[in-house]
């Protein structure tokens, strides 16, 4: 858990013998460079998935905190927040007003980023604050990278195609098709499609996280996935997907015969899918009306004070299904947040 992704920090590799003092502007430079390169690669459908640069930014942030460079760490955290879709320029909004909860794609990352921000901007002298900070960074690194998938599929790094062949033979174990962490090609998708058509009646869950999927590759799989009669969850996290794909998924969900039993589609940790459109979420909720944790904004006509049009800010929920109360944004503050 928390295995290192890179050897040394980016700043150290760029300037091996430099002292830490004169490089106070370096975090901005590296963060902007990483964001530009990752964004270009993600949109072009080639290069590394975005989680590679995000993990690198988490490791660089931890190194800065260890060196006592909290101001620079705060600047890098701001870039990481924006890259992960927490787009508010005010940390106050992120920490206290929960502005990012609306239509949230990845609540786990959101909570970890909030905790990191508190440790950086409001350090507590008592206890093992650095140990807690290191634990948060390990958790965030683990969540943003395919470590768990590598452990599930033994030998995946060396023989991914052998793993794929084994997983696509026989019936799906536990009614799950779990290909997460296995890099897929267009030719592999043909095999996956054939397998889903052959065994689709048994499939409840399809895991395709961290497989290198692009928008076009998902569209290639969409006809086979959308007709699975028992499918409830579809994981597409950690790939190279863009918000353009949301239009196709939303249009597909408008047809009640497509994805008839799906309750959630995980699109977190992709290129620029930061929030989900209301038609997408409402279509999911119609398929699973008892799933109270879907972060939809209740429309007038669906709850107390009924009507026909959507009302912004009404019925906003956190990822656990509990309403977000105004009191949380008005609680007393023990430190001044620098943004």
N, C-alpha and C positions, 0 to 999 in steps of 0.2 A: 504494500500500500504506500503510495507516495513515491514510487520509483522515479529517479531522475530521468528527465527527457533530454537534457543537453549537458555537455561537458563544459563547466564554467559558465560564467555569465556572458551576455552579449558585450557588455562594456569592457570586460576583462579581455575578451578575444580581440576587440577592436584596438585596445590600447594596453598591452600587457604590462608595461612598466610604469604606467602613469599613477600618480598619487591620487587618492580620492578627492582631495580638496578642490583642485581647479576644474573638476568635471561636473559642476552643479547643474549645467544645462543639458547634460547627456540624457537623462530620462526622457525629456520631451522629444529629443531627436530620435532616440531609439523607438519610443512608443509610436511616433508618427510614421517612422519608416516601416515598422512592423505592420501597422494598420494599413498603410497604402499598399504594401506588397501583398498582404493577405487578401485585401479587398479586390485587388486586380486579379489575383490568382483564382479567388472564389468565383468572381463574376465570369471569368473566361472559361470556367469549367475545367481548369487544369491546375497543376501545382498541388501544394499541400492543403488539406482541410484547415479551417480556421482554428481548430483546437490546438494545433501545434504552436501558433504564436501566442495564444491565450495562456497556455501552460508556461511558456517562456516568460511571459510578463508576470505571472504569479511568482515564479522562482526569483526573478530579478527584484520584485517588490520585497520579498522576504530578506534577500541579501541586504537591501538598503536599510531595512528596519534593524537588522542585526548590527549594522554599522552606525546606527543612531541617526540616520538621514531620513527622519520621518517626513519632513516637508517634501523631499523629492519622492518618497514612497507615496505620499498623498497625491502628488501630481500623476504618478504612474497609475495609481488606483483609479483616478478620474478617467484616464484613457481606457483602462480595462473595463470600467463601467459602461462607457459609451460603446466600446466594441461589443459588449455583451447585450446591448440594447437598453440599458438603463440610461436613457438619453438625456435626462434632466441635467442641466448644467449646475444645478444647486444641490449640493450634498444634503442640505437641510430637507429638500423634498424627498430624497431617497431614504434618509434616516427616520424621518418623523411623519411625513404626510402620506407615505405609501402610494405615491403617484404611479409607481410602476406596477402596482398590482392589477391594474385594469387589463384584462385580456392577456395576462402574463403567460409566457411560453415555458419558462424554466424557473419555477418558484424555489427550487433547492439552491441554484446558483444565486438567486436574489437574496436569500437569507444569509448565505455565507459571505456575500459581498457586504451586506449590512454589518455583519459581525466584524469583518476586517476593517471597515471604515471606523467603527467605534474603537477598536484597539489602536489604530493609527492616530486618530485625532483626539481620542480621550483616553490616553494611557493611564492605567491604574498602577500605582507603585506597589501595592500589596500583592502577595501571591506570586505565582510563576506566570507573569504576563507574557514573557517571551515564549514559554512553553505552549501557552494557549494560542498564541499567534502562529507558531509553527504547526500546531495541530490543524488550525483552520486552513492554512495553506496546503497541507497534505490532503485534507478533505476536498478542497476545491480542485487541486490537481487531479485527484482520483476521479472526481465527478466529471471533469472536463476531458478526460482521456480514457482510452479503452483498456485500462489495466484489468478490470474484472473480466472482460471478454477474453483477454489473453490467457487468464488463468482457467477460464472455463474450457476453452479449446486448447488443450495441451499440444505443444509443438506448433502452434499457429504461425509463429514468426518464421519458422523454417519451412513448413509444408502447408501453406494455406489451401492450395488446390486439393491436396489429399484430405484435408478437413472438410472442404466443401463437398467432395465426392461422398465421403462417409455420411455427412449430414443429410444428403439428398438421396440416400438409399434406405429403403424400408419406410415404415410408418413414422410420422412425427412423434417423438417422445413427449409425453405429457401434453399432447395436442399443440405443441409449440414448434414453429420453424425458427430456430435461433441461429442466424448467420452473422451475428454482431461481431465486429472485429476482423472479419475476413474481407480483404480487398476484392471487390467484384468488378468484372469487365462486362462489356455488352454481351459477349458470348456466354458468360456465366449466367446472365439474366435470362437467356433463352432456356438454360437448364432449370433455373428456378421457376420460370413460368410453367414449363412442362411438369415440374414436380407439383406445383400448386394445383394445376388442372387435374392431376392424377389423384392427389390426396387431399384436395381442398375441403371435402366434407368433414374432415376430422380436425381442421385447423382452427384454434381459438385465438392464437397470438402469433404475430410475425415480428421478429426482431432483426432490424437491418441497420442498427446503429454502428457508426464508425466503419462503414464499408466503402467509403469513397464515392457514394452516389452523387450524381448531378441531377439537375431538373429533368433533362432528357431521359436519363436512366429510370427515374421514378415514373415518368410518363410511359415508358416502355413496359413497366410492371403494372401500371394502374388497372388495365382491363382485367388482369388475372386477380389482383388483390381485391378489387371492388365487388367481385362476384362471389367471394368466399362467404357462404351462408352463416357460419358460426363465428367469424372473426370479430373479436371485441377490442383488441388493442393492436396498434401498429406503431412500432418504434422506428423513426427515421432520424434520430438525433446524431450529432457529431459528424455530419456529412458536409457536402458543398452545395446545399440547396439555397435558393434565393426566394425572395418574397413573390417573384413572378409565378412560382409554383402554386402559391395559395389560390390564385384565380382558378386554376384547373381543379384543385382539390375541392374548392367551394362549389364550383359548378357541378362536380360529380356528386357531392353530398346533397344537392338540391333534388336529385332523383332518389326517391325512397327505396327503389329496388337496388341501389348501389350501396355497399357497406351497410347492409340492413341491421346489423347488430353491433356495429362499432361504437365504443364509448369514449375512446381517446386516441388521438394521433399525436405522437411525441415528435415535435419539430425543433426542439431546443438545440443550442450549440451549433447552429448552422451559420451561413454567411451573414444574412441580414433579416432573418425572420425573428423579429423581436416581440411582436404582438399579433394576436389572431383577430381577423375580422369578425364582427358580430354574426353575419350570415353563416360563417363556418361553425361558430360555437353554438348558435341556435339550432343548426341542423343536427349537431351531435346531441344536443339536449333533447330534441324531439325523439331521437332513437333510444335515449336512456333518461327518461324524465326523473328517475329517482337518484340520479347521480348529482348530488347537490354540490360537489366540489368544482364543477365546471365554472370557470371565472367569467360567466356571462353577466351582462348588465340587464336586470329584469326589465322587460318591456311592459308598458301600461296594457292592462288586459290579462296579465299573467300572475298578478298578485294583488295585495291590498292597494286600493286606489286605482281601479282598472281604467283602461282607455285603449287607444289603438296605436299610438306612436311611441317610439323609444324615448326614454328620458335619460339623458346623460347624468351619471353620478348616482342613479337610484338603484338600490340593490347591489351595490358593489361588494364583492366578496374577496376574502383572501383565499389562498389555495386549499385551505381546509374546509371551506364552506361557511365559515363564520363571517358575519358582516364586519366590514372595517368601520370601527367607531371613531367619531371625530375626537374623542377624548385622547386617543393614542397620539394624535398629532399636537396635543396641547399640553403634554406632560412636562414637568419641570426638567430643565437641562442642567447638567453638572459641569459642562464645559462649553467653550465657544468653538463652534465648528468653522474652520477656515476653508473657504471654497474659492 
